[in-house]
Amino acid sequence: MSPVVEVSGLTKRFGNLNAVDDVSFAVEENTIYGLLGRNGAGKTTLMQLLTGQDFATRGQIRVFGESPVEAARVLQNLCFIKESQKYPDEFMVKHVLKSAPWFFRNWDADFAERLVQDFRLPTDRRIKKLSRGQLSSVGVIVGLASRAPLTFFDEPYLGLDAVARQIFYDRLLEDYTQHPRTVILSTHLIDEVSNLLEHVLVIDEGRIIIDQNAEDLRMSATTVVGPRGAVDSFVASHSVVHREGVGGLASVTVEALSPAARQKATAAGLELSPVSLQQLIVRKTDTSTTEFEQSA
């Protein structure tokens, strides 16, 4: 695979704030990425830079080998769908779908129509009369049916209910299997999308702190639970990600354990459990106190 996005030393400043702070990474083709992080971490700013909607303060961006700013060849291969997606108020849903082929050369009208049925979207209703969930459905349909080689979803599905979100995930995976492209999902619903993701980028305070294959990341940490003394003794020689304690019990998340270390923990009567992608990312980006005590 070759990179469709290459970023080097990228910085975006707003006054004294570094919204994106000297980041470098590459995005490979035909891969589903998760761009994850807390509110205000820099996710949307980064996507705006990658899609040519804002100018970098410093650094280099190459999308399909070119700068994305005012580059027609690049932009015709992009689709950027965001939660606050805007359409002309007088447009009806059918007008959005009819105009989509002007912007997306791979647009699949039949697929869009199937998605309209899946999301039960009224095509003759004006955009300004749609509910939040219906408006989210419009964005999701455009993003999926565009089949753009590089598609960004900046949490446009937050307005969908649980059933509609699952339909989105299912249709995305089904269509991606048949029509591979690069998809970048920015979301807070990490547990819901974790099985979709092939690669994870985590941004925190403007910096990329995780850039890793999703499966490797899932296997990179383990939680050790047991009596405080035994847990503390065991984890003393390991890199600790997160620590919690209640009374005489401790729960400590550590980075990768070898088979021998696992055997040692089991022999000491300690419980080992996997860490979900969401738990791991929360713990990597949580700057609050990691030790909590509760008296009996």
C-alpha positions as CSV (number, residue, x, y, z in Angstrom):
1,M,0.0,0.0,0.0
2,S,1.1,3.6,-0.7
3,P,0.3,6.7,1.4
4,V,-2.6,8.9,0.2
5,V,-1.8,11.4,2.9
6,E,1.7,12.5,4.1
7,V,2.1,15.1,6.8
8,S,5.4,16.5,8.1
9,G,5.9,19.0,10.9
10,L,2.4,20.3,10.6
11,T,1.4,23.1,12.9
12,K,-1.8,25.3,13.0
13,R,-1.8,28.2,15.4
14,F,-4.8,30.3,16.5
15,G,-3.3,33.2,18.5
16,N,-1.3,31.6,21.3
17,L,-3.0,28.2,20.8
18,N,-1.3,25.4,18.9
19,A,-4.5,23.6,17.7
20,V,-2.2,21.2,15.8
21,D,1.3,21.0,17.1
22,D,4.2,19.8,14.9
23,V,2.6,16.5,13.8
24,S,3.9,14.0,11.3
25,F,2.2,10.9,10.0
26,A,1.1,9.0,6.9
27,V,-2.3,7.6,5.9
28,E,-2.2,4.5,3.7
29,E,-4.6,3.7,0.9
30,N,-7.6,1.4,1.3
31,T,-7.6,1.5,5.1
32,I,-10.2,2.5,7.7
33,Y,-8.6,4.9,10.2
34,G,-10.0,6.2,13.5
35,L,-9.0,9.8,14.3
36,L,-9.7,9.9,18.0
37,G,-9.2,12.3,20.9
38,R,-11.0,14.5,23.4
39,N,-13.1,17.6,22.6
40,G,-10.7,20.3,21.5
41,A,-7.8,18.0,20.9
42,G,-7.4,19.2,17.3
43,K,-9.3,16.5,15.3
44,T,-11.5,18.9,13.2
45,T,-8.7,21.4,12.7
46,L,-6.5,18.6,11.4
47,M,-9.2,17.4,9.0
48,Q,-9.8,20.9,7.7
49,L,-6.1,21.2,7.0
50,L,-6.0,17.8,5.2
51,T,-9.0,18.8,3.0
52,G,-7.7,22.2,2.0
53,Q,-10.3,24.1,4.0
54,D,-7.6,25.9,6.1
55,F,-4.0,27.0,5.8
56,A,-1.2,25.6,7.9
57,T,0.9,27.9,10.0
58,R,3.9,25.6,9.3
59,G,4.7,22.2,7.9
60,Q,3.8,20.2,4.8
61,I,0.7,18.3,3.7
62,R,0.6,16.1,0.6
63,V,-2.7,14.4,-0.4
64,F,-2.4,12.2,-3.4
65,G,1.1,13.7,-3.8
66,E,-0.1,17.4,-3.9
67,S,-1.0,20.2,-1.5
68,P,-4.8,20.0,-1.0
69,V,-5.3,23.8,-1.1
70,E,-7.1,24.8,-4.2
71,A,-6.0,21.7,-6.0
72,A,-8.8,20.4,-8.2
73,R,-7.3,17.0,-8.8
74,V,-7.0,16.4,-5.1
75,L,-10.4,17.8,-4.1
76,Q,-12.3,15.8,-6.7
77,N,-11.0,12.7,-4.9
78,L,-12.1,13.9,-1.4
79,C,-15.3,13.8,0.5
80,F,-15.5,15.5,3.9
81,I,-18.7,15.0,5.9
82,K,-19.1,16.8,9.2
83,E,-21.6,17.1,12.0
84,S,-22.4,20.7,11.1
85,Q,-22.8,20.0,7.4
86,K,-24.5,22.9,5.6
87,Y,-26.8,22.8,2.7
88,P,-29.0,25.5,1.1
89,D,-32.1,25.9,3.2
90,E,-34.4,25.7,0.3
91,F,-32.9,22.4,-1.0
92,M,-34.9,19.3,-0.5
93,V,-33.1,16.0,0.2
94,K,-33.6,14.9,-3.4
95,H,-31.8,18.1,-4.6
96,V,-28.7,17.2,-2.5
97,L,-28.6,13.7,-4.0
98,K,-29.2,15.0,-7.5
99,S,-26.3,17.5,-7.3
100,A,-23.9,15.0,-5.7
101,P,-22.5,13.6,-9.0
102,W,-21.3,17.1,-9.8
103,F,-18.8,16.8,-7.0
104,F,-18.1,13.1,-6.7
105,R,-17.0,11.3,-9.9
106,N,-17.6,7.8,-8.3
107,W,-21.1,8.7,-7.1
108,D,-23.4,5.6,-7.0
109,A,-27.0,6.8,-7.3
110,D,-28.4,3.3,-6.9
111,F,-26.5,2.9,-3.6
112,A,-27.7,6.3,-2.5
113,E,-31.3,5.2,-3.1
114,R,-30.8,2.0,-1.1
115,L,-29.4,4.1,1.7
116,V,-32.4,6.4,1.6
117,Q,-34.6,3.4,2.2
118,D,-32.4,2.1,4.9
119,F,-32.5,5.4,6.8
120,R,-36.2,6.0,6.0
121,L,-35.3,9.5,4.8
122,P,-38.1,11.7,3.2
123,T,-36.5,12.9,0.0
124,D,-39.2,15.6,-0.7
125,R,-38.7,17.4,2.6
126,R,-36.7,20.6,2.8
127,I,-33.4,20.5,4.5
128,K,-34.4,23.1,7.0
129,K,-37.4,21.0,8.0
130,L,-35.3,17.9,8.8
131,S,-34.7,16.6,12.3
132,R,-31.2,16.4,13.6
133,G,-31.2,12.6,12.9
134,Q,-32.5,13.0,9.4
135,L,-29.9,15.7,8.6
136,S,-27.2,13.3,9.9
137,S,-28.6,10.7,7.6
138,V,-28.2,13.0,4.6
139,G,-24.5,13.4,5.4
140,V,-23.9,9.7,5.9
141,I,-25.6,8.8,2.6
142,V,-23.5,11.4,0.7
143,G,-20.3,10.2,2.4
144,L,-21.0,6.5,1.6
145,A,-22.4,6.9,-1.9
146,S,-19.7,9.3,-2.9
147,R,-17.2,6.4,-2.9
148,A,-14.5,9.0,-2.8
149,P,-11.0,7.5,-2.7
150,L,-10.4,9.5,0.6
151,T,-13.5,10.0,2.7
152,F,-13.6,11.9,6.1
153,F,-16.5,11.5,8.5
154,D,-16.2,14.1,11.3
155,E,-18.9,12.7,13.7
156,P,-21.8,13.4,11.3
157,Y,-23.6,10.3,12.8
158,L,-24.0,11.7,16.3
159,G,-27.6,12.7,15.5
160,L,-28.5,9.2,14.6
161,D,-30.2,6.8,17.0
162,A,-28.5,3.5,17.9
163,V,-30.3,1.6,15.2
164,A,-29.4,4.1,12.5
165,R,-25.8,4.2,13.6
166,Q,-25.5,0.4,13.4
167,I,-26.9,0.6,9.8
168,F,-24.2,3.2,9.0
169,Y,-21.5,0.9,10.4
170,D,-22.9,-2.1,8.6
171,R,-23.2,-0.4,5.2
172,L,-19.8,1.2,5.5
173,L,-18.1,-2.1,6.1
174,E,-20.1,-3.9,3.4
175,D,-19.4,-1.3,0.8
176,Y,-15.8,-0.9,1.8
177,T,-15.3,-4.6,1.3
178,Q,-16.6,-4.3,-2.3
179,H,-15.2,-0.9,-3.1
180,P,-12.0,-0.3,-1.0
181,R,-11.0,3.3,-0.3
182,T,-9.4,5.2,2.5
183,V,-11.9,6.3,5.3
184,I,-11.1,8.4,8.3
185,L,-13.6,8.4,11.1
186,S,-13.5,11.0,13.8
187,T,-15.7,9.9,16.7
188,H,-16.3,9.9,20.5
189,L,-18.1,6.6,20.2
190,I,-14.9,4.5,20.2
191,D,-16.5,1.2,21.4
192,E,-19.1,1.3,18.6
193,V,-16.5,1.7,15.9
194,S,-13.6,-0.2,17.3
195,N,-14.3,-3.3,15.2
196,L,-14.3,-1.2,12.1
197,L,-10.9,0.4,12.6
198,E,-7.7,-0.9,11.0
199,H,-5.5,1.9,12.2
200,V,-5.7,4.4,15.0
201,L,-4.5,8.0,15.2
202,V,-5.0,9.6,18.6
203,I,-4.5,13.4,18.9
204,D,-4.2,15.1,22.3
205,E,-3.6,18.8,22.8
206,G,-2.7,19.1,19.2
207,R,-0.1,16.3,19.1
208,I,-0.3,12.8,17.7
209,I,0.3,10.5,20.7
210,I,-0.8,7.2,19.1
211,D,-0.2,6.1,15.5
212,Q,-0.7,2.4,15.4
213,N,-2.3,-0.6,13.8
214,A,-5.6,-1.1,15.6
215,E,-5.1,-4.8,16.3
216,D,-1.6,-4.2,17.7
217,L,-3.0,-1.4,19.9
218,R,-5.8,-3.7,21.2
219,M,-3.2,-6.2,22.4
220,S,-0.8,-3.6,23.8
221,A,-2.2,-3.4,27.3
222,T,-3.6,-5.6,30.0
223,T,-5.3,-4.9,33.3
224,V,-4.0,-6.6,36.4
225,V,-6.4,-7.0,39.3
226,G,-5.9,-8.3,42.8
227,P,-4.7,-7.5,46.4
228,R,-2.9,-4.2,46.4
229,G,0.4,-5.6,47.7
230,A,0.6,-8.4,45.1
231,V,-0.4,-6.1,42.3
232,D,2.1,-3.4,43.2
233,S,4.9,-6.0,43.5
234,F,4.0,-7.5,40.1
235,V,3.7,-4.2,38.2
236,A,6.9,-2.7,39.7
237,S,8.9,-4.0,36.7
238,H,6.3,-3.0,34.1
239,S,5.3,0.2,32.4
240,V,2.0,1.4,34.1
241,V,-0.6,3.1,31.9
242,H,-3.3,3.6,34.6
243,R,-3.8,2.8,38.2
244,E,-7.0,2.5,40.4
245,G,-7.5,1.3,43.9
246,V,-10.5,0.6,46.2
247,G,-9.7,-0.5,49.7
248,G,-7.2,-3.3,49.7
249,L,-7.7,-4.1,46.0
250,A,-5.8,-2.6,43.0
251,S,-6.5,-2.5,39.3
252,V,-3.5,-1.5,37.2
253,T,-3.3,-1.3,33.4
254,V,0.2,-2.1,32.1
255,E,1.7,-2.2,28.7
256,A,2.3,-5.4,26.9
257,L,2.9,-8.5,29.0
258,S,5.1,-11.4,27.8
259,P,3.8,-15.0,28.1
260,A,6.2,-15.5,31.0
261,A,4.9,-12.4,32.8
262,R,1.3,-13.7,32.3
263,Q,2.2,-17.0,33.8
264,K,3.8,-15.2,36.8
265,A,0.7,-13.1,37.3
266,T,-1.5,-16.1,37.2
267,A,0.7,-18.0,39.7
268,A,0.5,-15.1,42.0
269,G,-3.3,-15.3,42.0
270,L,-3.8,-12.1,40.0
271,E,-6.6,-11.6,37.4
272,L,-5.6,-10.5,33.9
273,S,-8.2,-8.9,31.6
274,P,-7.9,-7.3,28.2
275,V,-8.4,-3.5,27.8
276,S,-10.9,-2.2,25.2
277,L,-9.8,0.3,22.7
278,Q,-11.9,3.0,24.3
279,Q,-10.5,2.2,27.8
280,L,-6.9,2.3,26.5
281,I,-7.4,5.7,24.7
282,V,-9.2,7.2,27.7
283,R,-6.4,6.2,29.9
284,K,-3.7,7.4,27.5
285,T,-5.4,10.9,27.4
286,D,-6.5,11.2,31.0
287,T,-4.4,13.7,32.8
288,S,-6.3,13.5,36.1
289,T,-5.2,11.6,39.2
290,T,-4.9,7.9,38.5
291,E,-5.1,6.6,42.0
292,F,-8.4,6.6,43.9
293,E,-8.7,5.4,47.4
294,Q,-11.9,4.6,49.2
295,S,-11.8,3.8,52.9
296,A,-13.7,0.9,54.2
